[in-house]
């Protein structure tokens, strides 16, 4: 054996020994965890930016349509297409496209349990911007709702799972073969067909839940397709030939079908029922369906601690409450003058707070009861007079 062969043999044995050491394995584990954490924050940033762009798109589109209405052009609701010549409307459309693209990319980096609920931030952004650019009033219920949305989103970000188990289309294919997900998918498709062909023709015009349930359960499958396509595109940029994979194109076809069904029945719901009713109910059912599908397909909840699960559910419920307050009471006038008198009273008017407590004689109480003072100013004047004589 030559000296070169001996050197190669020693080097090979040293590399094998190095691979087998616990230190090397720990370093690899830490590297993978660090990569997962970076992907988590990338997905979080994309999800938040997506909500900002989508929320701003509604304001830009609305602003463009209002400008057309002020010029006397035929409105979109009347069948007009003058908005195609309005640059503000196109700016809103581009903003929505950027937001949807960012949301699509977010699923490739972060768990669906985190990305989907953060879509509520777009409602918050739209509500806040409308007060500045559309002169729409945000009452106290809306302000509390915005605060609850921010609080719930923060809680969900803190407790969301940061590790991503599915990192390739091969792993995605194994997940799709899981018996639990197959049963879930069959139930979703079966229930959707029953709702579309049996329930919707009879009760769709009367009950808001029918169309929303169709959109929500189908939406859970569309998010799974988006997740798989995001992983495939991520692999494509890394140099993997995913375009030759049948699974990639199957996910594309499934996504097109699911989105078409969602748009169709969501438009029906918005055309028949009030937006303030459709939006919060759709958010609750859609997000719940996506979180259930994510739990079955990706099993993200199994890697979470008890406090993480409780925190995620609590954050989600807080967002639901915020969305409800933001939409359910947005058309109800609520001002400071509508508060009860004792809540609106200036603290300086209550001079008794600065005076020692004095027990009123019984004859004074009887005289005050017989007088039946009705006006608050008269009542305060009599009170001050009694304090001065006491």
C-alpha positions in Angstrom: 0.0 0.0 0.0 1.4 3.4 -1.0 1.7 6.4 1.2 -1.1 8.1 -0.7 -3.4 5.2 -0.1 -2.6 5.2 3.6 -3.3 9.0 3.8 -6.7 8.6 2.0 -7.6 5.7 4.3 -6.7 7.7 7.4 -8.7 10.7 6.2 -11.7 8.6 5.4 -11.7 7.0 8.8 -11.3 10.3 10.5 -14.3 11.7 8.6 -16.4 8.7 9.5 -15.4 9.2 13.2 -16.2 12.9 12.9 -19.6 12.2 11.5 -20.4 9.8 14.3 -19.4 12.1 17.2 -22.3 13.6 19.2 -20.8 17.1 18.8 -21.1 17.0 15.1 -24.7 15.7 15.3 -25.5 18.5 17.8 -24.0 21.1 15.4 -26.1 19.8 12.6 -29.2 19.9 14.7 -28.5 23.4 15.8 -27.9 24.4 12.2 -31.3 22.9 11.1 -33.0 24.7 14.0 -31.4 28.0 13.1 -32.5 27.5 9.5 -36.1 26.8 10.6 -36.1 29.9 12.8 -34.9 32.0 9.9 -37.7 30.6 7.7 -40.2 31.2 10.4 -39.4 34.9 10.6 -39.3 35.2 6.8 -42.8 33.7 6.6 -44.0 36.0 9.4 -42.6 39.1 7.6 -44.3 38.0 4.3 -47.6 37.3 6.1 -47.6 40.7 7.8 -46.6 42.6 4.6 -49.3 40.6 2.7 -51.9 41.9 5.1 -50.6 45.5 4.7 -50.8 45.4 0.9 -54.2 43.7 0.8 -55.6 46.1 3.3 -54.3 49.1 1.4 -55.6 47.7 -1.9 -59.2 48.0 -0.7 -58.7 51.7 0.1 -57.0 52.4 -3.2 -59.8 50.7 -5.2 -62.5 52.5 -3.2 -60.8 55.8 -3.7 -60.6 55.3 -7.4 -64.3 54.3 -7.6 -65.3 57.4 -5.6 -63.4 59.6 -8.0 -65.2 58.1 -10.9 -68.5 58.6 -9.2 -67.7 62.3 -8.6 -67.0 62.7 -12.3 -70.4 61.2 -13.2 -69.1 58.0 -14.9 -71.1 54.9 -14.9 -70.4 53.0 -11.7 -69.2 49.4 -11.5 -72.4 48.3 -9.7 -74.4 49.5 -12.7 -72.3 47.5 -15.2 -69.8 50.2 -16.1 -66.1 49.6 -16.7 -64.8 53.2 -16.5 -62.6 52.1 -13.5 -60.2 50.5 -16.0 -59.1 54.0 -16.9 -58.5 55.0 -13.3 -54.9 54.8 -12.1 -55.9 54.5 -8.5 -58.0 51.4 -9.2 -55.0 49.8 -11.0 -52.8 50.8 -8.1 -55.2 48.9 -5.8 -55.2 45.9 -8.1 -51.4 45.8 -8.2 -51.3 46.2 -4.4 -53.6 43.2 -4.0 -51.5 41.2 -6.4 -48.4 41.9 -4.4 -50.2 41.0 -1.2 -51.5 37.7 -2.5 -48.0 36.8 -3.9 -46.5 37.6 -0.5 -49.2 35.5 1.2 -48.5 32.6 -1.3 -44.8 32.8 -0.5 -45.4 32.9 3.3 -46.9 29.4 3.2 -43.5 28.1 1.9 -41.7 29.4 5.0 -44.0 29.4 7.9 -46.7 27.0 9.3 -50.3 27.5 8.0 -51.4 27.7 11.6 -49.6 31.1 11.8 -50.1 32.5 8.3 -53.8 32.1 7.9 -55.0 33.8 11.1 -52.7 36.7 10.4 -54.9 37.5 7.4 -57.1 39.4 10.0 -54.5 42.2 10.0 -55.7 43.2 6.5 -59.1 44.0 7.9 -57.4 46.1 10.6 -55.3 47.9 8.1 -58.3 48.6 5.9 -60.3 49.9 8.8 -57.6 52.2 10.1 -56.7 53.6 6.6 -60.4 54.3 5.8 -60.6 56.7 8.7 -57.8 58.8 7.2 -58.4 58.6 3.4 -62.2 57.8 3.1 -63.4 60.0 6.0 -65.1 57.0 7.6 -65.7 57.1 11.4 -64.3 54.3 13.5 -66.4 54.1 16.7 -65.3 52.8 20.1 -66.2 49.2 19.2 -64.0 49.4 16.1 -61.1 50.8 18.0 -61.4 48.0 20.7 -61.7 45.5 17.9 -58.5 46.7 16.2 -56.7 46.5 19.6 -57.9 43.0 20.1 -56.8 41.9 16.6 -53.3 43.2 17.3 -53.2 41.5 20.7 -54.5 38.2 19.4 -52.0 38.3 16.5 -49.2 38.9 18.9 -50.2 36.0 21.1 -50.4 33.7 18.1 -47.0 34.7 16.8 -45.4 34.0 20.2 -47.0 30.6 20.6 -47.0 29.4 16.9 -44.9 26.4 16.0 -41.6 27.5 14.6 -40.4 24.2 13.2 -41.5 23.1 9.7 -41.5 19.4 9.1 -42.4 19.4 5.3 -39.4 20.8 3.3 -39.8 19.0 0.0 -42.4 17.7 -2.4 -41.4 14.2 -1.6 -42.2 14.8 2.1 -45.5 16.4 1.0 -46.4 13.3 -1.0 -45.9 11.2 2.0 -48.1 13.5 4.0 -50.9 13.3 1.4 -50.9 9.5 1.7 -51.6 9.7 5.4 -54.9 7.8 6.1 -56.1 10.7 8.4 -55.8 13.3 5.7 -57.4 11.0 3.1 -60.4 10.6 5.4 -60.5 14.4 6.0 -60.3 15.1 2.2 -63.1 12.7 1.4 -65.3 14.3 4.1 -64.5 17.8 2.8 -65.3 16.8 -0.8 -68.4 14.8 0.2 -69.9 17.6 2.4 -69.1 20.2 -0.2 -71.0 18.3 -2.9 -74.0 17.8 -0.5 -74.0 21.5 0.3 -73.7 22.6 -3.4 -76.3 20.3 -4.9 -78.7 19.6 -2.1 -78.6 22.4 0.5 -77.6 25.5 -1.5 -80.5 25.5 -4.0 -83.0 25.3 -1.1 -81.5 27.3 1.7 -78.6 29.3 0.1 -80.8 32.4 -0.3 -82.0 32.4 3.3 -79.1 31.2 5.4 -75.7 32.9 5.3 -73.9 29.8 6.6 -74.6 27.7 3.5 -72.4 29.6 1.1 -69.8 30.4 3.7 -69.5 26.7 4.7 -68.8 25.8 1.1 -66.1 28.4 0.8 -64.5 27.5 4.1 -64.2 23.7 3.8 -63.0 24.0 0.2 -60.6 26.7 1.3 -58.9 24.3 3.7 -57.8 22.2 0.7 -56.8 25.3 -1.3 -54.4 26.3 1.5 -52.9 22.8 1.5 -52.3 23.1 -2.3 -50.8 26.6 -1.8 -48.5 25.1 0.8 -47.3 22.3 -1.4 -46.8 24.6 -4.4 -44.9 27.1 -2.3 -42.5 24.3 -1.2 -42.2 23.2 -4.8 -41.3 26.7 -6.0 -38.8 27.0 -3.2 -37.2 23.7 -4.4 -37.3 25.0 -8.0 -35.2 28.0 -7.2 -32.8 25.7 -5.4 -32.2 23.8 -8.6 -34.6 20.8 -8.1 -36.5 19.7 -11.2 -40.0 19.9 -9.6 -41.7 20.7 -12.9 -41.4 17.0 -13.9 -43.2 15.9 -10.8 -46.8 14.9 -11.3 -47.7 16.1 -7.8 -46.7 19.6 -8.7 -49.2 19.9 -11.6 -51.9 18.0 -9.6 -51.6 20.6 -6.9 -51.9 23.4 -9.5 -55.1 21.8 -11.0 -56.6 21.3 -7.5 -55.8 24.8 -6.5 -57.5 26.3 -9.6 -60.7 24.2 -9.0 -60.8 25.1 -5.3 -60.3 28.9 -5.9 -63.0 28.9 -8.6 -65.5 27.4 -6.2 -64.5 29.7 -3.4 -64.8 32.9 -5.5 -68.2 31.8 -6.9 -69.9 31.1 -3.6 -68.2 33.9 -1.7 -69.5 36.4 -4.4 -73.0 34.9 -3.9 -72.8 35.4 -0.2 -71.6 39.0 -0.6 -74.3 39.7 -3.1 -77.2 38.5 -0.9 -76.1 39.2 2.7 -74.5 42.2 4.4 -70.7 42.5 4.3 -70.5 43.1 8.0 -72.1 39.7 8.5 -70.3 37.7 5.8 -66.7 38.9 6.6 -66.4 37.9 10.3 -68.3 34.6 9.8 -66.2 33.7 6.8 -63.0 34.5 8.6 -64.0 32.3 11.6 -65.1 29.3 9.6 -62.3 29.6 7.0 -59.5 29.9 9.6 -60.9 27.1 11.7 -61.0 24.8 8.6 -57.5 25.6 7.7 -56.2 25.1 11.2 -58.0 21.7 11.3 -56.5 20.7 8.0 -53.1 21.8 9.0 -53.3 19.8 12.2 -54.3 16.6 10.3 -51.9 17.0 7.3 -48.8 18.6 8.8 -49.3 17.6 12.5 -47.9 20.9 13.7 -49.9 20.7 16.9 -48.1 17.5 18.0 -44.8 19.4 18.3 -46.3 22.1 20.4 -46.3 22.3 24.2 -49.6 22.6 26.2 -49.0 26.3 26.8 -48.3 26.8 23.1 -51.6 25.2 22.1 -53.5 27.2 24.7 -51.8 30.4 23.6 -52.5 29.8 19.9 -56.2 29.0 20.6 -56.5 32.0 22.9 -54.9 34.3 20.3 -57.3 33.0 17.7 -60.3 33.5 19.8 -59.1 37.1 20.6 -58.8 37.8 16.9 -62.3 36.5 16.4 -63.7 38.8 19.1 -61.8 41.7 17.5 -63.2 41.0 14.0 -66.7 40.7 15.4 -66.5 44.1 17.2 -64.9 45.7 14.2 -67.7 44.6 11.8 -70.8 43.9 13.8 -71.1 47.5 15.2 -69.4 49.6 12.6 -72.8 51.1 11.4 -74.0 51.8 14.9 -73.4 55.4 16.0 -71.6 55.5 19.3 -70.3 58.8 20.7 -69.3 60.3 24.0 -72.7 62.0 24.4 -74.4 58.6 24.2 -72.9 57.5 27.5 -74.9 57.8 30.7 -74.8 61.1 32.5 -72.7 59.9 35.4 -70.0 58.6 33.0 -69.9 61.9 31.0 -69.8 64.2 34.0 -66.7 66.3 34.5 -65.0 65.3 37.7 -64.7 69.0 38.7 -68.5 69.2 38.9 -68.5 66.7 41.8 -67.3 69.1 44.5 -68.3 66.5 47.2 -65.2 64.5 46.3 -63.1 67.3 47.8 -65.3 67.7 50.9 -65.6 65.6 54.0 -68.5 63.2 54.2 -71.5 64.8 56.1 -74.6 62.9 57.0 -77.7 64.7 55.7 -80.5 65.2 58.2 -83.7 63.2 57.6 -85.9 66.2 57.0 -83.5 67.5 54.3 -83.8 64.1 52.5 -87.6 64.3 52.7 -87.6 67.8 51.3 -85.3 66.9 48.5 -87.4 63.9 47.6 -90.6 66.0 47.5 -89.0 68.6 45.4 -88.3 66.0 42.6 -85.4 67.9 41.0 -85.1 66.7 37.4 -82.3 68.7 35.9 -78.7 67.9 36.8 -77.7 71.5 37.1 -80.4 72.2 39.7 -79.4 69.1 41.6 -75.7 70.1 41.7 -76.7 73.6 42.8 -78.7 72.4 45.7 -75.9 70.0 46.7 -73.3 72.8 46.7 -75.6 75.1 48.8 -76.0 72.3 51.4 -72.2 71.8 51.5 -71.7 75.6 52.1 -74.2 75.8 54.9 -72.8 72.6 56.5 
